[in-house]
Amino acid sequence: MPEGPAPRRAAAFFDLDKTVIARASMLAFGRPLYRGGLINRRTVLRALYGQLVYLYLGASDARLERIRESALKLTKGWSQARVREIVAEALEQIVEPIIYAEAADLIEEHREAGRMIVIVSASPEEIVAPLGRYLGAQRVIASRARLDSEGRYTGSMEFYAYGEFKAEAIRALADHESLDLSQSFAYTDSYTDVAMLEEVGHPVAVNPDRVLARYAREHDFEIARFNQPIRLRDRVRGTISAVPQRPAVAVSIGAIALGAGAAAFGWWLGSRRRPDLQESYWLRS
């Protein structure tokens, strides 16, 4: 008898912030961006004020649009190479993101089961790609800024990995890699990622916000609680053994303010225009 087609490979898609990493991945980048001369004290204070307004008053469509416009204007003219350099220096010298032990265990379980590990984040690829390498992901899906001929940000988006666009990128990757999404897993904490969860056969809401928790219960999604953060450096020491050991940097009020400034490093806020679909959604680790 002729053999049937070989079974397609499955994947495990992980949102990054508050799902794998216990804090926002952007939080620690305010200080290096400030030291690198890309943001100033005024930007930090304005961004901190914007964060406080968002936290306590919420964000209307008009307010979010103003934030998007300000963020895109801020990054215009930045050198992508310089940003990559600053991020690399921060990862090696300053930043020790916190990973959930439960997430690290799941990543390892999925890897041992032969599933492709994919990090999916609305944050910019300049940050998501190196974090993905630290986590041992084979691919990452991340937001991507449009560049000019000199490798500088134009102030517009090429691809925004948010909401439905995440789902479209997952489908494109599945087609390209012949992945079986019905046998795949997805993990996220946010209701904005429902479209991503609905693409796979095994959706999991991790520490879900209230809206996602209700939606998960109504649609029989698995709900998981991650509550054991450990240092990424300790968890994946073998992966980053070449990184020189340095004292941990204490988190202070000033660092938090600078982290809010980093939020202004915000091309991931995107624009409302639908980006063109391209195969370059994902990056090889």
PyRosetta script that sets phi, psi and omega in degrees:
from pyrosetta import init, pose_from_sequence

init()
pose = pose_from_sequence("MPEGPAPRRAAAFFDLDKTVIARASMLAFGRPLYRGGLINRRTVLRALYGQLVYLYLGASDARLERIRESALKLTKGWSQARVREIVAEALEQIVEPIIYAEAADLIEEHREAGRMIVIVSASPEEIVAPLGRYLGAQRVIASRARLDSEGRYTGSMEFYAYGEFKAEAIRALADHESLDLSQSFAYTDSYTDVAMLEEVGHPVAVNPDRVLARYAREHDFEIARFNQPIRLRDRVRGTISAVPQRPAVAVSIGAIALGAGAAAFGWWLGSRRRPDLQESYWLRS")
pose.set_psi(1, 138.4)
pose.set_omega(1, 177.3)
pose.set_phi(2, -68.0)
pose.set_psi(2, 142.8)
pose.set_omega(2, 179.2)
pose.set_phi(3, -75.7)
pose.set_psi(3, 145.3)
pose.set_omega(3, 177.0)
pose.set_phi(4, -75.2)
pose.set_psi(4, 173.9)
pose.set_omega(4, 179.4)
pose.set_phi(5, -62.6)
pose.set_psi(5, 145.1)
pose.set_omega(5, 179.1)
pose.set_phi(6, -63.5)
pose.set_psi(6, 141.8)
pose.set_omega(6, 178.9)
pose.set_phi(7, -61.6)
pose.set_psi(7, 139.8)
pose.set_omega(7, 179.9)
pose.set_phi(8, -76.6)
pose.set_psi(8, 152.8)
pose.set_omega(8, -180.0)
pose.set_phi(9, -74.9)
pose.set_psi(9, 144.1)
pose.set_omega(9, 174.6)
pose.set_phi(10, -97.1)
pose.set_psi(10, 172.3)
pose.set_omega(10, -178.8)
pose.set_phi(11, -139.0)
pose.set_psi(11, 164.3)
pose.set_omega(11, 172.7)
pose.set_phi(12, -126.0)
pose.set_psi(12, 116.3)
pose.set_omega(12, -177.1)
pose.set_phi(13, -101.7)
pose.set_psi(13, 123.7)
pose.set_omega(13, -177.5)
pose.set_phi(14, -118.2)
pose.set_psi(14, 121.8)
pose.set_omega(14, 164.3)
pose.set_phi(15, -62.6)
pose.set_psi(15, 157.8)
pose.set_omega(15, -173.9)
pose.set_phi(16, -97.0)
pose.set_psi(16, -69.5)
pose.set_omega(16, -173.4)
pose.set_phi(17, -67.8)
pose.set_psi(17, 130.1)
pose.set_omega(17, 177.7)
pose.set_phi(18, 66.9)
pose.set_psi(18, 7.8)
pose.set_omega(18, 175.5)
pose.set_phi(19, -119.2)
pose.set_psi(19, -57.2)
pose.set_omega(19, 172.5)
pose.set_phi(20, -94.4)
pose.set_psi(20, -45.8)
pose.set_omega(20, 179.3)
pose.set_phi(21, -96.9)
pose.set_psi(21, 133.6)
pose.set_omega(21, -173.7)
pose.set_phi(22, -77.8)
pose.set_psi(22, -4.6)
pose.set_omega(22, 175.9)
pose.set_phi(23, -138.3)
pose.set_psi(23, 168.9)
pose.set_omega(23, 178.7)
pose.set_phi(24, -64.4)
pose.set_psi(24, 130.1)
pose.set_omega(24, -177.0)
pose.set_phi(25, -63.9)
pose.set_psi(25, -23.7)
pose.set_omega(25, -179.2)
pose.set_phi(26, -79.6)
pose.set_psi(26, -17.3)
pose.set_omega(26, -168.8)
pose.set_phi(27, -57.1)
pose.set_psi(27, -40.1)
pose.set_omega(27, -173.3)
pose.set_phi(28, -82.8)
pose.set_psi(28, -2.7)
pose.set_omega(28, -172.6)
pose.set_phi(29, -92.7)
pose.set_psi(29, -1.0)
pose.set_omega(29, 178.1)
pose.set_phi(30, -63.1)
pose.set_psi(30, -47.3)
pose.set_omega(30, -177.8)
pose.set_phi(31, -60.9)
pose.set_psi(31, -51.5)
pose.set_omega(31, 178.6)
pose.set_phi(32, -63.0)
pose.set_psi(32, -35.2)
pose.set_omega(32, 177.7)
pose.set_phi(33, -66.7)
pose.set_psi(33, -38.1)
pose.set_omega(33, 177.7)
pose.set_phi(34, -65.8)
pose.set_psi(34, -47.4)
pose.set_omega(34, 179.5)
pose.set_phi(35, -65.2)
pose.set_psi(35, -30.9)
pose.set_omega(35, 179.1)
pose.set_phi(36, -78.6)
pose.set_psi(36, -1.6)
pose.set_omega(36, 175.9)
pose.set_phi(37, 82.2)
pose.set_psi(37, 10.6)
pose.set_omega(37, -178.4)
pose.set_phi(38, -87.5)
pose.set_psi(38, -23.8)
pose.set_omega(38, 173.9)
pose.set_phi(39, -132.0)
pose.set_psi(39, 153.9)
pose.set_omega(39, -179.9)
pose.set_phi(40, -116.8)
pose.set_psi(40, 178.3)
pose.set_omega(40, -176.9)
pose.set_phi(41, -61.5)
pose.set_psi(41, -37.1)
pose.set_omega(41, -179.9)
pose.set_phi(42, -63.1)
pose.set_psi(42, -41.1)
pose.set_omega(42, 177.2)
pose.set_phi(43, -61.7)
pose.set_psi(43, -41.5)
pose.set_omega(43, 179.7)
pose.set_phi(44, -60.7)
pose.set_psi(44, -47.6)
pose.set_omega(44, -177.7)
pose.set_phi(45, -65.1)
pose.set_psi(45, -41.6)
pose.set_omega(45, 179.5)
pose.set_phi(46, -65.9)
pose.set_psi(46, -40.4)
pose.set_omega(46, 178.8)
pose.set_phi(47, -66.4)
pose.set_psi(47, -39.8)
pose.set_omega(47, 178.2)
pose.set_phi(48, -62.1)
pose.set_psi(48, -43.1)
pose.set_omega(48, 177.4)
pose.set_phi(49, -60.9)
pose.set_psi(49, -43.0)
pose.set_omega(49, 179.0)
pose.set_phi(50, -62.6)
pose.set_psi(50, -38.1)
pose.set_omega(50, 177.7)
pose.set_phi(51, -64.3)
pose.set_psi(51, -41.4)
pose.set_omega(51, 179.7)
pose.set_phi(52, -65.1)
pose.set_psi(52, -41.2)
pose.set_omega(52, 177.5)
pose.set_phi(53, -61.0)
pose.set_psi(53, -43.9)
pose.set_omega(53, -179.5)
pose.set_phi(54, -62.9)
pose.set_psi(54, -44.0)
pose.set_omega(54, -176.4)
pose.set_phi(55, -66.4)
pose.set_psi(55, -39.5)
pose.set_omega(55, -171.6)
pose.set_phi(56, -100.7)
pose.set_psi(56, -22.8)
pose.set_omega(56, -177.5)
pose.set_phi(57, -115.8)
pose.set_psi(57, -9.3)
pose.set_omega(57, -176.6)
pose.set_phi(58, 82.4)
pose.set_psi(58, 177.6)
pose.set_omega(58, -176.6)
pose.set_phi(59, -130.5)
pose.set_psi(59, 111.9)
pose.set_omega(59, 174.9)
pose.set_phi(60, -76.4)
pose.set_psi(60, 168.2)
pose.set_omega(60, 177.7)
pose.set_phi(61, -58.7)
pose.set_psi(61, -41.3)
pose.set_omega(61, -179.2)
pose.set_phi(62, -64.9)
pose.set_psi(62, -40.1)
pose.set_omega(62, -179.6)
pose.set_phi(63, -67.4)
pose.set_psi(63, -42.3)
pose.set_omega(63, 177.9)
pose.set_phi(64, -62.7)
pose.set_psi(64, -38.1)
pose.set_omega(64, 178.4)
pose.set_phi(65, -63.8)
pose.set_psi(65, -39.8)
pose.set_omega(65, 177.3)
pose.set_phi(66, -64.3)
pose.set_psi(66, -39.7)
pose.set_omega(66, 178.3)
pose.set_phi(67, -63.0)
pose.set_psi(67, -44.1)
pose.set_omega(67, 179.1)
pose.set_phi(68, -59.0)
pose.set_psi(68, -47.9)
pose.set_omega(68, -178.1)
pose.set_phi(69, -62.0)
pose.set_psi(69, -42.0)
pose.set_omega(69, -179.8)
pose.set_phi(70, -65.7)
pose.set_psi(70, -42.1)
pose.set_omega(70, -178.4)
pose.set_phi(71, -65.6)
pose.set_psi(71, -45.3)
pose.set_omega(71, 179.9)
pose.set_phi(72, -64.9)
pose.set_psi(72, -37.1)
pose.set_omega(72, 177.2)
pose.set_phi(73, -64.9)
pose.set_psi(73, -40.0)
pose.set_omega(73, -178.5)
pose.set_phi(74, -62.4)
pose.set_psi(74, -42.8)
pose.set_omega(74, -174.1)
pose.set_phi(75, -80.6)
pose.set_psi(75, -13.1)
pose.set_omega(75, -178.2)
pose.set_phi(76, -58.9)
pose.set_psi(76, 127.2)
pose.set_omega(76, 179.0)
pose.set_phi(77, 94.4)
pose.set_psi(77, -12.1)
pose.set_omega(77, 177.2)
pose.set_phi(78, -66.1)
pose.set_psi(78, 143.4)
pose.set_omega(78, 175.4)
pose.set_phi(79, -82.4)
pose.set_psi(79, 125.3)
pose.set_omega(79, 178.0)
pose.set_phi(80, -61.5)
pose.set_psi(80, -38.6)
pose.set_omega(80, 179.5)
pose.set_phi(81, -61.0)
pose.set_psi(81, -40.0)
pose.set_omega(81, 179.3)
pose.set_phi(82, -66.9)
pose.set_psi(82, -40.1)
pose.set_omega(82, 178.4)
pose.set_phi(83, -63.3)
pose.set_psi(83, -45.4)
pose.set_omega(83, 178.5)
pose.set_phi(84, -59.5)
pose.set_psi(84, -39.6)
pose.set_omega(84, 179.9)
pose.set_phi(85, -64.1)
pose.set_psi(85, -44.3)
pose.set_omega(85, -179.8)
pose.set_phi(86, -63.4)
pose.set_psi(86, -43.1)
pose.set_omega(86, 179.9)
pose.set_phi(87, -63.4)
pose.set_psi(87, -44.0)
pose.set_omega(87, 179.7)
pose.set_phi(88, -61.2)
pose.set_psi(88, -43.0)
pose.set_omega(88, 178.9)
pose.set_phi(89, -63.2)
pose.set_psi(89, -38.9)
pose.set_omega(89, -178.5)
pose.set_phi(90, -67.6)
pose.set_psi(90, -41.4)
pose.set_omega(90, -179.5)
pose.set_phi(91, -64.0)
pose.set_psi(91, -37.4)
pose.set_omega(91, -175.6)
pose.set_phi(92, -83.8)
pose.set_psi(92, -31.3)
pose.set_omega(92, -169.2)
pose.set_phi(93, -112.4)
pose.set_psi(93, -28.3)
pose.set_omega(93, -171.1)
pose.set_phi(94, -123.8)
pose.set_psi(94, -51.9)
pose.set_omega(94, -167.7)
pose.set_phi(95, -78.9)
pose.set_psi(95, 126.6)
pose.set_omega(95, 169.2)
pose.set_phi(96, -126.3)
pose.set_psi(96, 78.0)
pose.set_omega(96, -179.4)
pose.set_phi(97, -55.3)
pose.set_psi(97, 155.3)
pose.set_omega(97, 179.9)
pose.set_phi(98, -101.8)
pose.set_psi(98, 125.2)
pose.set_omega(98, 179.0)
pose.set_phi(99, -106.0)
pose.set_psi(99, 142.6)
pose.set_omega(99, 173.4)
pose.set_phi(100, -71.6)
pose.set_psi(100, 129.9)
pose.set_omega(100, 178.5)
pose.set_phi(101, -58.4)
pose.set_psi(101, -37.6)
pose.set_omega(101, -179.7)
pose.set_phi(102, -63.4)
pose.set_psi(102, -38.9)
pose.set_omega(102, 178.8)
pose.set_phi(103, -67.4)
pose.set_psi(103, -42.4)
pose.set_omega(103, 178.5)
pose.set_phi(104, -61.1)
pose.set_psi(104, -40.9)
pose.set_omega(104, 178.1)
pose.set_phi(105, -62.9)
pose.set_psi(105, -43.0)
pose.set_omega(105, -179.6)
pose.set_phi(106, -64.9)
pose.set_psi(106, -42.1)
pose.set_omega(106, 178.4)
pose.set_phi(107, -58.2)
pose.set_psi(107, -44.7)
pose.set_omega(107, 179.7)
pose.set_phi(108, -65.8)
pose.set_psi(108, -40.7)
pose.set_omega(108, 178.7)
pose.set_phi(109, -62.2)
pose.set_psi(109, -44.6)
pose.set_omega(109, 179.6)
pose.set_phi(110, -65.4)
pose.set_psi(110, -39.2)
pose.set_omega(110, 178.7)
pose.set_phi(111, -62.6)
pose.set_psi(111, -45.5)
pose.set_omega(111, 179.9)
pose.set_phi(112, -64.3)
pose.set_psi(112, -29.4)
pose.set_omega(112, 178.4)
pose.set_phi(113, -80.3)
pose.set_psi(113, -1.2)
pose.set_omega(113, 176.9)
pose.set_phi(114, 87.7)
pose.set_psi(114, 9.2)
pose.set_omega(114, -179.9)
pose.set_phi(115, -83.0)
pose.set_psi(115, 145.6)
pose.set_omega(115, 175.6)
pose.set_phi(116, -71.7)
pose.set_psi(116, 131.8)
pose.set_omega(116, 178.3)
pose.set_phi(117, -95.1)
pose.set_psi(117, 123.5)
pose.set_omega(117, -177.6)
pose.set_phi(118, -128.5)
pose.set_psi(118, 124.5)
pose.set_omega(118, 173.0)
pose.set_phi(119, -92.5)
pose.set_psi(119, 129.5)
pose.set_omega(119, -176.6)
pose.set_phi(120, -123.4)
pose.set_psi(120, 116.8)
pose.set_omega(120, -174.6)
pose.set_phi(121, -147.4)
pose.set_psi(121, 145.0)
pose.set_omega(121, 175.1)
pose.set_phi(122, -76.9)
pose.set_psi(122, -11.0)
pose.set_omega(122, 177.9)
pose.set_phi(123, -67.7)
pose.set_psi(123, 161.7)
pose.set_omega(123, -176.2)
pose.set_phi(124, -68.4)
pose.set_psi(124, 149.5)
pose.set_omega(124, -176.4)
pose.set_phi(125, -61.0)
pose.set_psi(125, -27.1)
pose.set_omega(125, -179.3)
pose.set_phi(126, -61.6)
pose.set_psi(126, -25.2)
pose.set_omega(126, 177.7)
pose.set_phi(127, -100.3)
pose.set_psi(127, -41.7)
pose.set_omega(127, -174.5)
pose.set_phi(128, -67.9)
pose.set_psi(128, -39.4)
pose.set_omega(128, -176.9)
pose.set_phi(129, -61.1)
pose.set_psi(129, -50.2)
pose.set_omega(129, 178.7)
pose.set_phi(130, -65.7)
pose.set_psi(130, -35.4)
pose.set_omega(130, 175.7)
pose.set_phi(131, -65.3)
pose.set_psi(131, -38.5)
pose.set_omega(131, 176.7)
pose.set_phi(132, -60.5)
pose.set_psi(132, -40.6)
pose.set_omega(132, 177.5)
pose.set_phi(133, -63.2)
pose.set_psi(133, -41.8)
pose.set_omega(133, 177.8)
pose.set_phi(134, -59.3)
pose.set_psi(134, -36.6)
pose.set_omega(134, -177.1)
pose.set_phi(135, -84.3)
pose.set_psi(135, -5.7)
pose.set_omega(135, 178.7)
pose.set_phi(136, 80.1)
pose.set_psi(136, 23.0)
pose.set_omega(136, 179.2)
pose.set_phi(137, -74.8)
pose.set_psi(137, 143.9)
pose.set_omega(137, 175.2)
pose.set_phi(138, -80.8)
pose.set_psi(138, -27.7)
pose.set_omega(138, 179.2)
pose.set_phi(139, -141.9)
pose.set_psi(139, 155.8)
pose.set_omega(139, 167.9)
pose.set_phi(140, -131.8)
pose.set_psi(140, 146.7)
pose.set_omega(140, 171.9)
pose.set_phi(141, -115.8)
pose.set_psi(141, 122.0)
pose.set_omega(141, -174.0)
pose.set_phi(142, -149.0)
pose.set_psi(142, 164.4)
pose.set_omega(142, 177.7)
pose.set_phi(143, -70.0)
pose.set_psi(143, 148.9)
pose.set_omega(143, -175.5)
pose.set_phi(144, -135.8)
pose.set_psi(144, 127.8)
pose.set_omega(144, 179.3)
pose.set_phi(145, -84.9)
pose.set_psi(145, 151.9)
pose.set_omega(145, 175.5)
pose.set_phi(146, -81.4)
pose.set_psi(146, 137.1)
pose.set_omega(146, -177.7)
pose.set_phi(147, -113.7)
pose.set_psi(147, 153.6)
pose.set_omega(147, 173.0)
pose.set_phi(148, -89.4)
pose.set_psi(148, -174.4)
pose.set_omega(148, -175.2)
pose.set_phi(149, -67.2)
pose.set_psi(149, -16.2)
pose.set_omega(149, 179.8)
pose.set_phi(150, -100.1)
pose.set_psi(150, 9.2)
pose.set_omega(150, 178.2)
pose.set_phi(151, 76.4)
pose.set_psi(151, 27.4)
pose.set_omega(151, 178.2)
pose.set_phi(152, -110.4)
pose.set_psi(152, 149.1)
pose.set_omega(152, -178.9)
pose.set_phi(153, -67.7)
pose.set_psi(153, 135.0)
pose.set_omega(153, -178.5)
pose.set_phi(154, -88.2)
pose.set_psi(154, -11.1)
pose.set_omega(154, -175.8)
pose.set_phi(155, 90.5)
pose.set_psi(155, 13.7)
pose.set_omega(155, 177.0)
pose.set_phi(156, -134.2)
pose.set_psi(156, 168.2)
pose.set_omega(156, -175.6)
pose.set_phi(157, -98.9)
pose.set_psi(157, 142.9)
pose.set_omega(157, 168.4)
pose.set_phi(158, -96.6)
pose.set_psi(158, -41.5)
pose.set_omega(158, 175.3)
pose.set_phi(159, -150.5)
pose.set_psi(159, 133.4)
pose.set_omega(159, -179.1)
pose.set_phi(160, -114.5)
pose.set_psi(160, 109.2)
pose.set_omega(160, -176.0)
pose.set_phi(161, -83.4)
pose.set_psi(161, 76.1)
pose.set_omega(161, -175.3)
pose.set_phi(162, -143.4)
pose.set_psi(162, 140.1)
pose.set_omega(162, 173.4)
pose.set_phi(163, 57.0)
pose.set_psi(163, -128.4)
pose.set_omega(163, -177.2)
pose.set_phi(164, -61.7)
pose.set_psi(164, -29.0)
pose.set_omega(164, -180.0)
pose.set_phi(165, -65.1)
pose.set_psi(165, -31.5)
pose.set_omega(165, 174.1)
pose.set_phi(166, -61.8)
pose.set_psi(166, -45.5)
pose.set_omega(166, -178.9)
pose.set_phi(167, -62.4)
pose.set_psi(167, -41.4)
pose.set_omega(167, 179.5)
pose.set_phi(168, -64.5)
pose.set_psi(168, -39.4)
pose.set_omega(168, 178.3)
pose.set_phi(169, -65.6)
pose.set_psi(169, -38.1)
pose.set_omega(169, 177.8)
pose.set_phi(170, -64.1)
pose.set_psi(170, -43.2)
pose.set_omega(170, 178.4)
pose.set_phi(171, -63.1)
pose.set_psi(171, -41.1)
pose.set_omega(171, 179.7)
pose.set_phi(172, -64.1)
pose.set_psi(172, -42.6)
pose.set_omega(172, 177.9)
pose.set_phi(173, -64.5)
pose.set_psi(173, -40.5)
pose.set_omega(173, 179.0)
pose.set_phi(174, -61.3)
pose.set_psi(174, -41.6)
pose.set_omega(174, 177.9)
pose.set_phi(175, -64.5)
pose.set_psi(175, -43.4)
pose.set_omega(175, -176.8)
pose.set_phi(176, -67.5)
pose.set_psi(176, -38.4)
pose.set_omega(176, -175.6)
pose.set_phi(177, -101.8)
pose.set_psi(177, 4.4)
pose.set_omega(177, -178.6)
pose.set_phi(178, 55.3)
pose.set_psi(178, 48.6)
pose.set_omega(178, 179.6)
pose.set_phi(179, -86.6)
pose.set_psi(179, 147.8)
pose.set_omega(179, 176.2)
pose.set_phi(180, -97.4)
pose.set_psi(180, 99.2)
pose.set_omega(180, -176.5)
pose.set_phi(181, -69.6)
pose.set_psi(181, -25.6)
pose.set_omega(181, 179.6)
pose.set_phi(182, -66.6)
pose.set_psi(182, -22.5)
pose.set_omega(182, 178.4)
pose.set_phi(183, -105.0)
pose.set_psi(183, 8.2)
pose.set_omega(183, -176.0)
pose.set_phi(184, -96.0)
pose.set_psi(184, 167.5)
pose.set_omega(184, -177.4)
pose.set_phi(185, -121.1)
pose.set_psi(185, 151.5)
pose.set_omega(185, 173.6)
pose.set_phi(186, -142.1)
pose.set_psi(186, 142.1)
pose.set_omega(186, -176.0)
pose.set_phi(187, -131.6)
pose.set_psi(187, 130.1)
pose.set_omega(187, 176.5)
pose.set_phi(188, -160.3)
pose.set_psi(188, 161.5)
pose.set_omega(188, -179.3)
pose.set_phi(189, -105.0)
pose.set_psi(189, -9.5)
pose.set_omega(189, -167.3)
pose.set_phi(190, -116.3)
pose.set_psi(190, 142.6)
pose.set_omega(190, 176.8)
pose.set_phi(191, -63.3)
pose.set_psi(191, -25.6)
pose.set_omega(191, 179.0)
pose.set_phi(192, -64.4)
pose.set_psi(192, -13.1)
pose.set_omega(192, -179.5)
pose.set_phi(193, -103.4)
pose.set_psi(193, 18.6)
pose.set_omega(193, 178.9)
pose.set_phi(194, -57.8)
pose.set_psi(194, -39.6)
pose.set_omega(194, -179.6)
pose.set_phi(195, -59.7)
pose.set_psi(195, -37.9)
pose.set_omega(195, 177.1)
pose.set_phi(196, -65.4)
pose.set_psi(196, -44.3)
pose.set_omega(196, -179.7)
pose.set_phi(197, -61.7)
pose.set_psi(197, -37.5)
pose.set_omega(197, -176.5)
pose.set_phi(198, -75.1)
pose.set_psi(198, -9.0)
pose.set_omega(198, 178.3)
pose.set_phi(199, -78.5)
pose.set_psi(199, -17.9)
pose.set_omega(199, -171.7)
pose.set_phi(200, -115.5)
pose.set_psi(200, 164.0)
pose.set_omega(200, 179.5)
pose.set_phi(201, -80.0)
pose.set_psi(201, -16.9)
pose.set_omega(201, -176.9)
pose.set_phi(202, -130.8)
pose.set_psi(202, 77.8)
pose.set_omega(202, 179.3)
pose.set_phi(203, -81.6)
pose.set_psi(203, 140.2)
pose.set_omega(203, -179.5)
pose.set_phi(204, -133.2)
pose.set_psi(204, 124.0)
pose.set_omega(204, 175.3)
pose.set_phi(205, -91.1)
pose.set_psi(205, 118.3)
pose.set_omega(205, -176.5)
pose.set_phi(206, -104.5)
pose.set_psi(206, 122.2)
pose.set_omega(206, -177.6)
pose.set_phi(207, 41.6)
pose.set_psi(207, 54.0)
pose.set_omega(207, -168.0)
pose.set_phi(208, -68.2)
pose.set_psi(208, 148.8)
pose.set_omega(208, 170.2)
pose.set_phi(209, -67.5)
pose.set_psi(209, 171.3)
pose.set_omega(209, -172.0)
pose.set_phi(210, -60.4)
pose.set_psi(210, -40.8)
pose.set_omega(210, -177.7)
pose.set_phi(211, -68.2)
pose.set_psi(211, -43.6)
pose.set_omega(211, 179.2)
pose.set_phi(212, -66.6)
pose.set_psi(212, -38.1)
pose.set_omega(212, 179.4)
pose.set_phi(213, -59.8)
pose.set_psi(213, -44.0)
pose.set_omega(213, 178.9)
pose.set_phi(214, -65.3)
pose.set_psi(214, -44.2)
pose.set_omega(214, 180.0)
pose.set_phi(215, -62.6)
pose.set_psi(215, -40.8)
pose.set_omega(215, -179.7)
pose.set_phi(216, -62.9)
pose.set_psi(216, -42.4)
pose.set_omega(216, 178.6)
pose.set_phi(217, -64.7)
pose.set_psi(217, -41.2)
pose.set_omega(217, -178.3)
pose.set_phi(218, -67.6)
pose.set_psi(218, -27.8)
pose.set_omega(218, -176.1)
pose.set_phi(219, -111.1)
pose.set_psi(219, 14.3)
pose.set_omega(219, 175.7)
pose.set_phi(220, 58.7)
pose.set_psi(220, 36.0)
pose.set_omega(220, 172.5)
pose.set_phi(221, -77.9)
pose.set_psi(221, 148.1)
pose.set_omega(221, 172.1)
pose.set_phi(222, -67.7)
pose.set_psi(222, 142.3)
pose.set_omega(222, 176.4)
pose.set_phi(223, -118.6)
pose.set_psi(223, 126.2)
pose.set_omega(223, -178.5)
pose.set_phi(224, -119.7)
pose.set_psi(224, 148.9)
pose.set_omega(224, 177.5)
pose.set_phi(225, -117.2)
pose.set_psi(225, 117.0)
pose.set_omega(225, 175.3)
pose.set_phi(226, -103.5)
pose.set_psi(226, 124.1)
pose.set_omega(226, -176.6)
pose.set_phi(227, -145.5)
pose.set_psi(227, 20.9)
pose.set_omega(227, 179.9)
pose.set_phi(228, -124.5)
pose.set_psi(228, 75.7)
pose.set_omega(228, 179.5)
pose.set_phi(229, -71.9)
pose.set_psi(229, 138.2)
pose.set_omega(229, 174.7)
pose.set_phi(230, -133.1)
pose.set_psi(230, 164.9)
pose.set_omega(230, -179.4)
pose.set_phi(231, -71.3)
pose.set_psi(231, 132.0)
pose.set_omega(231, 178.8)
pose.set_phi(232, -57.3)
pose.set_psi(232, -39.6)
pose.set_omega(232, 179.9)
pose.set_phi(233, -58.2)
pose.set_psi(233, -42.0)
pose.set_omega(233, -179.4)
pose.set_phi(234, -69.7)
pose.set_psi(234, -37.9)
pose.set_omega(234, -174.7)
pose.set_phi(235, -71.0)
pose.set_psi(235, -38.7)
pose.set_omega(235, -175.6)
pose.set_phi(236, -118.0)
pose.set_psi(236, 40.9)
pose.set_omega(236, -177.3)
pose.set_phi(237, -54.3)
pose.set_psi(237, -38.3)
pose.set_omega(237, -179.1)
pose.set_phi(238, -64.5)
pose.set_psi(238, -32.6)
pose.set_omega(238, -178.0)
pose.set_phi(239, -72.1)
pose.set_psi(239, -33.9)
pose.set_omega(239, -173.9)
pose.set_phi(240, -119.8)
pose.set_psi(240, 34.5)
pose.set_omega(240, -176.8)
pose.set_phi(241, -63.0)
pose.set_psi(241, -22.1)
pose.set_omega(241, -179.1)
pose.set_phi(242, -78.3)
pose.set_psi(242, -11.9)
pose.set_omega(242, -178.9)
pose.set_phi(243, -75.5)
pose.set_psi(243, 124.8)
pose.set_omega(243, -178.8)
pose.set_phi(244, -64.7)
pose.set_psi(244, 141.2)
pose.set_omega(244, -179.8)
pose.set_phi(245, -75.6)
pose.set_psi(245, 135.7)
pose.set_omega(245, 178.1)
pose.set_phi(246, -138.8)
pose.set_psi(246, 156.4)
pose.set_omega(246, 178.6)
pose.set_phi(247, -61.0)
pose.set_psi(247, 144.1)
pose.set_omega(247, 176.7)
pose.set_phi(248, -65.9)
pose.set_psi(248, 146.9)
pose.set_omega(248, 179.7)
pose.set_phi(249, -94.8)
pose.set_psi(249, 124.4)
pose.set_omega(249, -179.9)
pose.set_phi(250, -67.5)
pose.set_psi(250, 143.5)
pose.set_omega(250, 177.5)
pose.set_phi(251, -89.6)
pose.set_psi(251, 120.6)
pose.set_omega(251, -179.0)
pose.set_phi(252, -118.1)
pose.set_psi(252, 173.7)
pose.set_omega(252, 176.0)
pose.set_phi(253, -59.4)
pose.set_psi(253, -39.2)
pose.set_omega(253, 178.5)
pose.set_phi(254, -62.4)
pose.set_psi(254, -40.4)
pose.set_omega(254, 179.1)
pose.set_phi(255, -64.9)
pose.set_psi(255, -38.1)
pose.set_omega(255, 178.4)
pose.set_phi(256, -64.7)
pose.set_psi(256, -40.5)
pose.set_omega(256, 177.6)
pose.set_phi(257, -62.5)
pose.set_psi(257, -42.0)
pose.set_omega(257, 177.8)
pose.set_phi(258, -66.1)
pose.set_psi(258, -33.5)
pose.set_omega(258, 176.1)
pose.set_phi(259, -63.4)
pose.set_psi(259, -38.5)
pose.set_omega(259, 175.4)
pose.set_phi(260, -63.6)
pose.set_psi(260, -35.0)
pose.set_omega(260, 175.3)
pose.set_phi(261, -63.1)
pose.set_psi(261, -37.3)
pose.set_omega(261, 179.0)
pose.set_phi(262, -63.3)
pose.set_psi(262, -27.7)
pose.set_omega(262, 178.6)
pose.set_phi(263, -61.9)
pose.set_psi(263, -23.4)
pose.set_omega(263, 176.0)
pose.set_phi(264, -70.6)
pose.set_psi(264, -19.4)
pose.set_omega(264, 172.9)
pose.set_phi(265, -72.9)
pose.set_psi(265, 71.5)
pose.set_omega(265, -157.4)
pose.set_phi(266, -124.8)
pose.set_psi(266, 43.7)
pose.set_omega(266, 175.4)
pose.set_phi(267, -65.5)
pose.set_psi(267, -16.7)
pose.set_omega(267, 179.3)
pose.set_phi(268, -69.8)
pose.set_psi(268, -10.9)
pose.set_omega(268, 175.1)
pose.set_phi(269, -68.6)
pose.set_psi(269, -27.7)
pose.set_omega(269, 169.6)
pose.set_phi(270, 74.5)
pose.set_psi(270, -176.0)
pose.set_omega(270, 173.6)
pose.set_phi(271, -123.1)
pose.set_psi(271, 168.0)
pose.set_omega(271, -177.3)
pose.set_phi(272, -84.1)
pose.set_psi(272, -10.5)
pose.set_omega(272, 179.8)
pose.set_phi(273, -72.6)
pose.set_psi(273, 141.8)
pose.set_omega(273, -178.4)
pose.set_phi(274, -72.6)
pose.set_psi(274, 120.6)
pose.set_omega(274, 179.1)
pose.set_phi(275, -73.1)
pose.set_psi(275, 153.1)
pose.set_omega(275, 175.9)
pose.set_phi(276, -66.3)
pose.set_psi(276, 141.0)
pose.set_omega(276, 178.5)
pose.set_phi(277, -79.5)
pose.set_psi(277, 131.2)
pose.set_omega(277, -179.6)
pose.set_phi(278, -137.4)
pose.set_psi(278, 159.2)
pose.set_omega(278, 177.5)
pose.set_phi(279, -69.2)
pose.set_psi(279, -19.3)
pose.set_omega(279, -174.8)
pose.set_phi(280, -82.7)
pose.set_psi(280, 29.0)
pose.set_omega(280, 171.7)
pose.set_phi(281, -56.6)
pose.set_psi(281, -42.1)
pose.set_omega(281, -168.6)
pose.set_phi(282, -110.9)
pose.set_psi(282, 159.6)
pose.set_omega(282, 177.9)
pose.set_phi(283, -119.5)
pose.set_psi(283, 144.4)
pose.set_omega(283, 171.9)
pose.set_phi(284, -79.1)
pose.set_psi(284, 137.8)
pose.set_omega(284, -179.0)
pose.set_phi(285, -75.4)
pose.dump_pdb("model.pdb")
